[in-house]
Amino acid sequence: MLSTPATIDRPALPRSLLGRRRKFFNPDYQFEYEIGQTVVLECTEETAVVAGRLQVMGCVDEYIIEIVGAKCDPLQVQAHQIRDDTTRSI
């Protein structure tokens, strides 16, 4: 019969056996855009929907956006590359 080891060498284990570690999450942090919000991509003026968001090192917000009406993979952009759909320039 196998016994439970006292310590586990994590680097020696295959990735499929390792559980995901919880990342630090600050509940007080406010993102500029909400998931599901309609935004405009600055460089092409295309309308997109925010599908996901994350904060990377240095407090830079990154968003996963899906361009409305396009058949392409979602894009990962930084906050300064998109703007709120209500502030569309004329």
BATORVO-526619 format. One line per field, with one value per atom (N, C-alpha, C): atom name; residue number from 1; residue in one letter; x, y, z. Coordinates in Angstrom, 2 decimals. Layout:
// BATORVO-526619
at	(CA/...)
i	(NUM/...)
aa	(A/...)
x	(X/...)
y	(Y/...)
z	(Z/...)
This chain:
// BATORVO-526619
at	(N/CA/C/N/CA/C/N/CA/C/N/CA/C/N/CA/C/N/CA/C/N/CA/C/N/CA/C/N/CA/C/N/CA/C/N/CA/C/N/CA/C/N/CA/C/N/CA/C/N/CA/C/N/CA/C/N/CA/C/N/CA/C/N/CA/C/N/CA/C/N/CA/C/N/CA/C/N/CA/C/N/CA/C/N/CA/C/N/CA/C/N/CA/C/N/CA/C/N/CA/C/N/CA/C/N/CA/C/N/CA/C/N/CA/C/N/CA/C/N/CA/C/N/CA/C/N/CA/C/N/CA/C/N/CA/C/N/CA/C/N/CA/C/N/CA/C/N/CA/C/N/CA/C/N/CA/C/N/CA/C/N/CA/C/N/CA/C/N/CA/C/N/CA/C/N/CA/C/N/CA/C/N/CA/C/N/CA/C/N/CA/C/N/CA/C/N/CA/C/N/CA/C/N/CA/C/N/CA/C/N/CA/C/N/CA/C/N/CA/C/N/CA/C/N/CA/C/N/CA/C/N/CA/C/N/CA/C/N/CA/C/N/CA/C/N/CA/C/N/CA/C/N/CA/C/N/CA/C/N/CA/C/N/CA/C/N/CA/C/N/CA/C/N/CA/C/N/CA/C/N/CA/C/N/CA/C/N/CA/C/N/CA/C/N/CA/C/N/CA/C/N/CA/C/N/CA/C/N/CA/C/N/CA/C)
i	(1/1/1/2/2/2/3/3/3/4/4/4/5/5/5/6/6/6/7/7/7/8/8/8/9/9/9/10/10/10/11/11/11/12/12/12/13/13/13/14/14/14/15/15/15/16/16/16/17/17/17/18/18/18/19/19/19/20/20/20/21/21/21/22/22/22/23/23/23/24/24/24/25/25/25/26/26/26/27/27/27/28/28/28/29/29/29/30/30/30/31/31/31/32/32/32/33/33/33/34/34/34/35/35/35/36/36/36/37/37/37/38/38/38/39/39/39/40/40/40/41/41/41/42/42/42/43/43/43/44/44/44/45/45/45/46/46/46/47/47/47/48/48/48/49/49/49/50/50/50/51/51/51/52/52/52/53/53/53/54/54/54/55/55/55/56/56/56/57/57/57/58/58/58/59/59/59/60/60/60/61/61/61/62/62/62/63/63/63/64/64/64/65/65/65/66/66/66/67/67/67/68/68/68/69/69/69/70/70/70/71/71/71/72/72/72/73/73/73/74/74/74/75/75/75/76/76/76/77/77/77/78/78/78/79/79/79/80/80/80/81/81/81/82/82/82/83/83/83/84/84/84/85/85/85/86/86/86/87/87/87/88/88/88/89/89/89/90/90/90)
aa	(M/M/M/L/L/L/S/S/S/T/T/T/P/P/P/A/A/A/T/T/T/I/I/I/D/D/D/R/R/R/P/P/P/A/A/A/L/L/L/P/P/P/R/R/R/S/S/S/L/L/L/L/L/L/G/G/G/R/R/R/R/R/R/R/R/R/K/K/K/F/F/F/F/F/F/N/N/N/P/P/P/D/D/D/Y/Y/Y/Q/Q/Q/F/F/F/E/E/E/Y/Y/Y/E/E/E/I/I/I/G/G/G/Q/Q/Q/T/T/T/V/V/V/V/V/V/L/L/L/E/E/E/C/C/C/T/T/T/E/E/E/E/E/E/T/T/T/A/A/A/V/V/V/V/V/V/A/A/A/G/G/G/R/R/R/L/L/L/Q/Q/Q/V/V/V/M/M/M/G/G/G/C/C/C/V/V/V/D/D/D/E/E/E/Y/Y/Y/I/I/I/I/I/I/E/E/E/I/I/I/V/V/V/G/G/G/A/A/A/K/K/K/C/C/C/D/D/D/P/P/P/L/L/L/Q/Q/Q/V/V/V/Q/Q/Q/A/A/A/H/H/H/Q/Q/Q/I/I/I/R/R/R/D/D/D/D/D/D/T/T/T/T/T/T/R/R/R/S/S/S/I/I/I)
x	(0.83/0.00/0.89/0.46/1.24/0.95/1.99/1.79/1.84/1.20/1.19/2.53/3.18/4.48/4.33/5.35/5.33/5.46/6.28/6.44/6.32/5.87/5.70/6.62/7.36/8.23/7.39/6.79/5.87/6.49/7.75/8.32/8.47/8.52/8.69/7.37/6.25/4.94/4.51/3.74/3.18/2.14/2.01/1.10/-0.35/-0.74/-2.13/-2.48/-1.50/-1.74/-1.73/-1.25/-1.16/-2.45/-2.92/-4.08/-3.66/-4.59/-4.29/-4.16/-3.16/-2.98/-3.84/-4.41/-5.21/-4.29/-4.68/-3.92/-4.47/-3.64/-4.07/-5.11/-6.17/-7.22/-7.62/-7.55/-7.92/-9.39/-10.29/-11.72/-12.09/-11.22/-11.51/-11.12/-10.42/-9.96/-11.13/-11.17/-12.24/-11.67/-12.21/-11.84/-12.60/-12.04/-12.67/-13.88/-13.81/-14.89/-15.40/-16.70/-17.33/-17.43/-17.50/-17.69/-19.09/-19.17/-20.43/-20.67/-19.82/-19.96/-19.50/-20.19/-19.81/-18.76/-17.67/-16.57/-16.20/-15.33/-14.84/-13.33/-12.82/-11.39/-10.81/-9.87/-9.33/-8.73/-7.95/-7.20/-8.08/-9.19/-10.02/-11.44/-11.80/-13.15/-14.22/-13.84/-14.80/-15.42/-16.70/-17.41/-17.08/-16.88/-16.53/-17.23/-17.24/-17.82/-16.72/-16.66/-15.66/-16.08/-15.21/-15.50/-14.76/-13.69/-12.91/-11.98/-11.42/-10.51/-9.54/-8.36/-7.36/-6.43/-5.79/-4.83/-3.45/-2.52/-1.17/-0.25/0.98/1.97/2.05/2.15/2.24/0.88/-0.16/-1.53/-2.02/-1.67/-2.16/-3.35/-4.49/-5.67/-5.61/-5.90/-5.99/-7.38/-7.92/-9.27/-9.26/-10.11/-10.34/-11.61/-11.52/-12.69/-13.01/-14.29/-14.77/-15.40/-14.90/-15.41/-16.78/-17.74/-19.11/-19.18/-19.77/-19.96/-18.76/-17.65/-16.45/-16.29/-15.77/-15.51/-14.01/-13.56/-12.14/-12.02/-10.83/-10.59/-10.67/-10.99/-11.00/-9.61/-9.58/-8.33/-8.03/-6.75/-6.34/-5.73/-6.37/-5.93/-5.78/-5.03/-4.89/-5.97/-6.19/-7.28/-7.18/-5.98/-5.84/-6.14/-6.31/-6.59/-8.08/-8.90/-10.36/-10.97/-12.20/-12.92/-14.39/-15.09/-16.51/-17.27/-18.25/-19.02/-19.80/-20.13/-20.90/-20.05/-18.73/-17.86/-17.33/-18.09/-17.66/-17.42/-16.27/-15.93/-16.69/-16.92/-17.69/-16.75)
y	(-1.18/0.00/1.26/2.28/3.52/4.42/5.08/6.03/7.45/8.37/9.77/10.40/11.05/11.68/12.87/13.11/14.24/15.56/15.59/16.78/16.38/17.32/17.05/17.98/17.43/18.21/18.67/19.85/20.33/20.37/20.83/20.87/19.48/18.43/17.09/16.48/17.06/16.52/17.00/16.20/16.66/17.76/18.68/19.81/19.38/18.25/17.80/17.42/17.12/16.76/17.95/19.08/20.25/21.04/21.45/22.34/23.76/24.55/25.96/26.72/27.57/28.40/29.64/30.05/31.28/32.47/33.36/34.59/35.64/36.60/37.68/38.51/38.83/39.64/40.71/41.95/43.07/43.40/43.12/43.35/44.83/45.72/47.15/47.79/47.04/47.60/47.77/48.90/49.19/49.22/48.38/48.42/49.56/50.09/51.19/50.70/49.48/48.93/47.63/47.40/46.20/45.13/43.87/42.78/42.94/42.83/43.01/44.43/45.37/46.76/46.93/47.77/48.06/49.17/48.93/49.89/50.07/51.03/51.28/51.10/50.34/50.14/51.41/52.05/53.35/53.32/52.30/52.32/52.11/51.41/51.12/51.65/52.23/52.74/51.66/50.39/49.29/49.11/48.75/48.50/47.09/46.98/45.69/45.56/44.34/44.06/43.49/43.97/43.48/42.08/41.09/39.70/39.26/39.96/39.61/40.74/40.68/41.74/41.19/41.80/41.41/42.58/42.52/43.56/42.93/43.49/42.95/43.79/43.34/44.02/45.50/46.34/47.77/48.44/47.74/48.27/48.69/47.94/48.19/47.28/47.86/47.06/46.53/45.25/44.65/44.05/44.15/43.66/42.69/41.69/40.78/41.29/41.66/42.21/41.36/41.35/40.67/41.73/41.84/42.84/42.40/43.32/43.04/42.80/41.68/41.37/40.78/40.59/40.03/38.57/37.79/36.38/36.20/36.67/36.55/36.23/35.82/35.52/36.80/36.67/37.85/38.50/39.80/40.56/40.90/40.94/41.39/42.77/43.77/45.16/45.80/46.89/47.64/48.72/49.26/50.20/51.44/51.90/53.11/52.87/51.60/51.29/51.21/51.34/51.33/52.52/52.86/53.91/53.54/54.19/53.95/54.28/53.49/53.69/55.00/55.51/56.76/57.99/57.85/59.00/58.94/58.34/58.19/59.57/59.70/60.97/61.13/62.37/62.67/62.94)
z	(0.00/0.00/0.00/-0.72/-0.81/0.38/0.85/1.93/1.38/2.07/1.67/2.00/1.04/1.32/2.25/3.06/3.98/3.22/2.18/1.35/-0.11/-0.91/-2.35/-3.12/-4.06/-4.93/-6.13/-6.05/-7.08/-8.48/-8.64/-10.00/-10.64/-9.81/-10.35/-10.83/-10.43/-10.80/-12.18/-12.90/-14.17/-13.93/-14.86/-14.71/-14.49/-15.07/-14.94/-13.51/-12.69/-11.30/-10.35/-10.81/-9.96/-10.00/-8.86/-8.81/-9.11/-9.53/-9.80/-8.49/-8.43/-7.25/-7.38/-6.28/-6.29/-6.47/-7.34/-7.54/-6.60/-6.25/-5.39/-6.14/-5.47/-6.08/-5.09/-5.50/-4.65/-4.91/-3.96/-4.19/-4.31/-3.85/-3.91/-5.23/-6.10/-7.37/-8.34/-9.02/-9.98/-11.39/-12.27/-13.68/-14.35/-15.41/-16.14/-16.94/-17.49/-18.31/-17.70/-17.82/-17.29/-18.37/-17.96/-18.91/-19.52/-20.83/-21.55/-22.05/-21.65/-22.06/-23.51/-24.25/-25.63/-25.64/-26.37/-26.47/-27.94/-28.21/-29.56/-29.56/-30.52/-30.67/-31.31/-30.64/-31.07/-32.48/-32.79/-34.05/-35.29/-35.16/-36.33/-36.24/-35.08/-34.85/-34.94/-34.72/-34.74/-33.37/-33.36/-32.12/-31.62/-30.32/-29.72/-28.37/-27.85/-26.55/-25.65/-24.41/-23.46/-23.02/-23.28/-22.93/-21.67/-21.33/-20.14/-19.80/-18.61/-18.18/-17.15/-17.10/-16.12/-15.86/-14.71/-14.35/-14.32/-15.07/-15.13/-14.25/-14.14/-13.31/-13.68/-12.70/-12.96/-13.04/-12.60/-12.58/-13.96/-14.98/-16.33/-16.57/-16.93/-17.21/-18.64/-18.80/-20.12/-20.26/-21.46/-21.72/-22.89/-22.82/-23.92/-24.59/-25.87/-26.56/-27.79/-28.12/-29.32/-30.22/-31.43/-32.38/-32.86/-32.81/-33.20/-34.70/-35.11/-36.52/-37.22/-36.52/-37.15/-36.75/-37.67/-37.38/-37.16/-36.01/-35.67/-34.18/-33.79/-32.39/-31.56/-30.27/-29.39/-29.34/-29.14/-29.06/-27.61/-27.27/-25.95/-26.12/-25.51/-25.66/-24.28/-24.24/-23.00/-22.95/-21.77/-21.54/-22.44/-22.74/-23.55/-25.03/-25.43/-26.83/-27.14/-26.12/-26.32/-25.58/-25.97/-25.28/-25.20/-24.31/-24.11/-25.40/-25.73/-26.96/-26.95/-25.79/-25.71/-26.02/-26.03/-26.32/-27.74/-28.63/-30.03/-30.65/-31.31/-31.96/-33.26/-33.63/-34.86/-36.02)
